[in-house]
């Protein structure tokens, strides 16, 4: 793949759990990545994921430090993202907040923070980034299977009303963005995975083995590869679709 042919991906939540795997897989696939991170403390984690120093990879990785909780100017963030490589092909909205506060103790600030990161930011950033995309650019919203099947698939966890509601809203955002960006031939899809393997899930291992026919949570590397396969193969006829990745979960 020639340097000029490498797709440019803007990735939010690049230092998060799934986001860091998406970051590494993008690098392995020789994409150019604009990684949006909250602060510089995330750089060490990214260095570990890509097995090397970012200083030596400036030709393919551009880091933008931006706390999305505090953002007010999405147009400026989109402009800075574009200026990294003078091109944007794909936006992956991966940044998200999960919260397990007792539903009876949720306060307004908690509700608003989750809705902002999980719902408002993907919409606003997608609109701003789309202005820099060429025809058939792609926007991917990372949703959650609970948005289509309900919280029951995570019944061993405390219910998180703002999280599930934000992901249901994100699915609608995916559909409305597909409609309003159709004239530019921009493809917008949502991807809704279920359990993703991580150390914190060790305590739920018996439940996952019992409730999922595959007897395991999704490997984040395999899931990241699958997400990129879906992105690469998606076309305009898929725009507005919410693609479930249930890991063959029962129920």
N, C-alpha and C positions, 0 to 999 in steps of 0.2 A: 504494500500500500504506500503510495507516494505521500510525501509530507502534506501536500495541498489537498489530498483526498481524505485525510483523516477527519472523521466527524468530531465536532466540538460539542461536548456535553456540559451543561451547567447542572451541578448536583447540590441540592440543599441537604443539610444534615449529614455532610460528608464525614464527620467524625463520630456519628452515632453508630449503633451496633450494625444494623443492616447497611447504613450509608457507607461505613468504612469498607465493608465487603464489596459494595457496588463500586466504590472508588478504586479498589485494587483490581477488580475484574475489568474495569474500563481501561486502566493502565495496561493490563495484560493484553487487551484486545487492540492496543495501539490507538485508542481514542485520545483526543486532547480533552483535558478535564479542567473546568473552572469549578473549584471546590469552595463552597460557601461554608465557613465555619464560624462558630460563635466567638472564639477568642484564641489567642496564640497557644494557650495551654493544650489545645487539641493537636498541635503540629507533631508532637512526639508520637501520638497514636497513629497518625497518618504515615509518618516515616516508617513505623514498624510494619504497617500493612503493605506498603509498597517496597519493603525490604531495601531501604536505601535513603539517601538524603535528598530532600526536595531541592536543595541547592543545585544538584546535578541534573535535575529533571525539569528545569524551567521552560524548556522547549515544548513540554507536553503537559505540564501541570501548573495551573495558576491558582494561587490561594487568595481568597477574598475574606477578610475578617469582618463579619457583620452579625451582630446579635439581632436575630429576626424578631425577638420580643420587643425590641426598642425601635425597629425600623419605622420610618415615616415617609421616606422618599423612595418608592419602588422604581421610579424612572431612573434615578441615579444608580441604583444597584444594577439595573439592567444594562445601563450604559457602561458601567465598570466591567461587567461580565463580558460584554461585547468587545471592549477594548483589549482584553487579554489576548485574543487571537484574531480579532477583526471578523468574527464569524460565530454564529450559534446555530447548531442543527437540532439539538435535543435538550429539553429541560426535564429533569427528574425531580419532582417534589417529594423528597424522602424525609425531610425534617418533621418530627411529630413528638407529641408529649403523651405519655400514658400516666395516669394517676390512679392510685388505689385508695384514695381518701374515702372513709366511710361516707356513703351517699347522704346520710343524715347530717353530716358535718361539712359538706361542701359550701364554701363561701363564694361570693361574687367574683373576687379576684381570681380564684382558681378556675372558675367557669370561663371567665374572659380570656385568661392566658391560654387555656387549652384550645378554645375556639379560634383564637387569633393564629396560633402556630399551625394547627391542624386544618383549618378551613379558610380563614381570611388571607393568610400569606400565600397559599398556593394559587388562589384566584388572582390576587393583585399582581403577584410576580409573573404569572402566566400571561396576563394581559400586557405587561410591560416588556417581557422578554419576546413575546410574539412579534413585536414591531421590528426586531432585528433578525427574525427568521426568514429564510428564503422559502419558496414554495415547497410544500410537503415537509416542513419542519415537524418535529414531534414533541408532544408534551405528555409526560407520564406522571400520573398521580398515584402514589403508593397508598392504597386504602387498607382495608382489613376485612377478613371474612365475617367478622361480627356485624359489619354494616349491611350484609345481605342475608345472614342467617341468624342474627341475634346473638346476645351475650351467652346463650346456652352452650356454645362451643367452648367457652372459657369458664364453665360454671364452678371450677375450683378456685377461681380468682374472685376478688371482691368486684361487684358490678361497678363500672365507671361510666355513669350516664353521659358526662360531657365528652368523653373519648368516643363512645359509640355514636352519639349524635353527631359529633364533628365528622366522623367518617361517613355516615349516611349523607351528611351535607356535602362532603367531598365528592361522593358519587354523582350528586346532582350537578355540582360544579363541573365535573368532567363532561357531563352531557350538554350543559349549556355552553361551555367553552367550545365543544365540538361544533355546535350550531353557529355561534357567532364568529368563529374563525374559519368556517368552511370556505368562504370566498378566497381565503389565502391558501387553501389546500393544506392547512395545518392539521395534522392528525393528533387527536387527543384521546388517550385511553387511560383507564384506571386498572390497577392490578391489586387484587385483594388476597394476600396470603393468610394462612392460619398460623399455627404454632411454628415458630422459628427457633431452632436449637440455640441455646445460650446457657451459660453457667447458672443463672438465676432459676432456670427451670428444673434443676436437678431434683428439687423437692416434689415436683409434680410428675416425675418420671413414671411412676406406676399408673397414674391417671392417663397419661398420654399413651402408654403402651396398651392400656385397656380400651381406650376410646377411639384410637385411630387404627384402621386396618393395617397400615404400614408399621405400626408399633413404634413410631418415632416422630419427632419434630423434624421440620425441613432443615437440611444442611444449608447454612447461609451462603456458602460458596456455590452450591448447586442452584439454589434459588436465585442468586445474583446472575448466574449464567443464563438461567431460564428467562429472567426479566429482560436481559439484553437480547436474547433470541427473539422474544416477542416484539421488542422494540424494532429490531432490524427487519423483521418480516411483516410488521403491521403496514396496512395500506389505508387509503382514505375510506374504504368501505367498512373498516373496523372502527372508525372514529365515533366516539361516544360510548364505546363498549366498556363494561366492567368485567374484567377477566378474573374469575375465581381460581385460586391455587390452593385447593383444600387439603392437599396431601392425603387424598382419599379419606378424609375425616368422616366418621359416621354421624348420623343424626341430621 
